[in-house]
């Protein structure tokens, strides 16, 4: 067996040439080249996950605070991260829009949006709305389908 640093030993199968260690047998050289190519291919970075769907999971009018309050929540699938922007847009029948905005929070299911809330009757007068959740972050953007809600006092 060759000792460390004994690069010319016939037992080692290697010899030094211009400061490089080379295989003496062609079969070894081919194996080393193939391994090097495979390792380079494995080093490529993978793409970051991106949002795949969003949904408004609930819009309720709560009186827990002592007055009617609209509370909205949603879920973004395909990515689990903190810090994305969650925007619930309430579209009134007359075309006016009111928005409640919050920050996303990572969960085991995806990214949770909300709860976000606003006192009913201030920026959200009582009545019929279509609600949409839009999520924006460094990983991407997505909007949910609109759902119908009735805000009653």
C-alpha positions in Angstrom: 0.0 0.0 0.0 1.3 3.5 -0.8 2.2 5.9 2.0 0.7 9.4 2.1 2.7 11.6 -0.3 4.1 8.6 -2.2 2.3 9.5 -5.5 4.7 7.4 -7.7 4.0 4.1 -6.0 2.9 1.4 -8.4 0.5 0.1 -5.8 -1.4 3.4 -5.6 -2.3 3.5 -9.2 -1.6 7.3 -9.3 1.4 9.4 -10.2 2.1 13.1 -10.0 2.4 15.1 -13.2 2.8 18.9 -13.1 1.4 19.1 -9.6 -1.8 17.1 -10.4 -2.7 13.6 -9.3 -3.8 11.5 -12.3 -5.1 8.0 -12.5 -2.6 5.6 -14.2 -5.4 3.5 -15.7 -7.8 4.9 -18.3 -10.8 3.3 -16.5 -10.1 5.4 -13.4 -9.8 8.6 -15.3 -13.1 8.0 -17.0 -14.8 7.3 -13.6 -13.4 10.4 -12.1 -14.6 12.6 -15.0 -18.1 11.1 -14.9 -18.3 11.7 -11.2 -17.2 15.3 -11.6 -19.9 16.0 -14.1 -22.6 14.4 -12.0 -21.6 16.5 -9.0 -21.7 19.7 -10.9 -25.2 18.9 -12.0 -26.3 18.2 -8.4 -25.0 21.6 -7.2 -27.7 23.6 -9.1 -29.9 25.6 -6.8 -33.6 24.6 -6.6 -36.4 27.0 -7.4 -38.2 28.6 -4.4 -41.7 27.5 -3.8 -44.4 29.9 -5.1 -48.1 30.4 -4.1 -50.4 28.0 -5.9 -53.8 29.0 -4.7 -55.5 31.4 -2.3 -58.9 31.4 -0.6 -60.9 33.5 1.7 -61.7 31.1 4.5 -64.1 33.2 6.6 -65.6 36.7 6.8 -67.8 37.2 9.9 -69.3 40.0 11.8 -68.3 39.7 15.4 -69.5 41.7 18.4 -66.8 40.5 20.8 -65.3 44.0 21.0 -68.6 45.5 22.1 -69.5 46.7 18.6 -70.0 45.0 15.2 -66.7 44.3 13.6 -65.9 42.6 10.3 -63.2 39.9 10.6 -61.6 38.2 7.6 -59.2 35.3 7.3 -57.7 33.4 4.4 -55.1 30.8 3.4 -52.5 30.7 0.7 -51.3 27.3 -0.4 -48.0 26.3 -2.0 -45.8 28.5 0.2 -45.3 28.7 4.0 -43.7 32.0 5.0 -43.9 34.9 7.3 -44.1 38.5 6.1 -46.0 38.4 2.9 -48.8 41.0 2.3 -52.4 39.8 2.6 -55.0 42.2 1.2 -58.7 41.5 1.5 -60.7 43.7 -0.9 -64.4 44.1 -0.3 -66.2 45.1 -3.6 -69.5 46.8 -3.0 -72.4 46.4 -5.4 -71.8 50.1 -6.5 -68.2 49.2 -7.5 -66.5 50.9 -4.5 -63.8 48.9 -2.9 -62.5 48.8 0.7 -59.4 47.0 1.7 -58.1 45.4 4.9 -54.4 44.5 4.9 -52.3 42.3 7.2 -49.2 40.2 7.2 -49.0 36.5 6.3 -47.8 34.0 8.9 -46.3 30.6 8.1 -48.3 27.5 9.1 -47.9 23.8 8.4 -50.7 24.1 5.8 -49.3 27.2 4.0 -49.5 30.9 4.8 -52.3 32.2 7.0 -53.7 35.6 6.3 -55.5 37.3 9.1 -57.5 37.7 11.1 -57.8 41.3 9.9 -60.7 43.4 11.2 -62.5 46.7 10.9 -65.4 48.2 12.7 -68.6 47.6 10.6 -70.1 50.8 9.3 -66.8 52.8 9.2 -65.0 51.9 5.9 -67.4 48.9 5.4 -71.0 50.0 5.5 -73.6 47.3 6.0 -74.6 45.5 2.8 -73.6 43.0 0.2 -70.0 42.6 -0.9 -67.7 40.3 -3.0 -64.5 39.6 -1.1 -61.1 38.7 -2.7 -57.8 37.8 -1.0 -54.6 38.9 -2.8 -51.3 37.7 -1.5 -47.9 39.3 -2.5 -44.4 38.3 -1.4 -40.9 37.8 -2.8 -42.0 34.3 -3.8 -44.9 35.5 -6.0 -48.5 36.9 -6.1 -51.9 35.3 -6.3 -55.5 36.2 -5.9 -58.4 34.1 -4.7 -61.8 33.9 -6.4 -64.3 36.4 -5.1 -66.9 35.1 -2.6 -70.2 36.8 -1.7 -70.8 38.0 1.8 -73.5 40.0 3.6 -72.4 42.5 6.3 -75.2 43.0 8.7 -75.3 44.9 12.0 
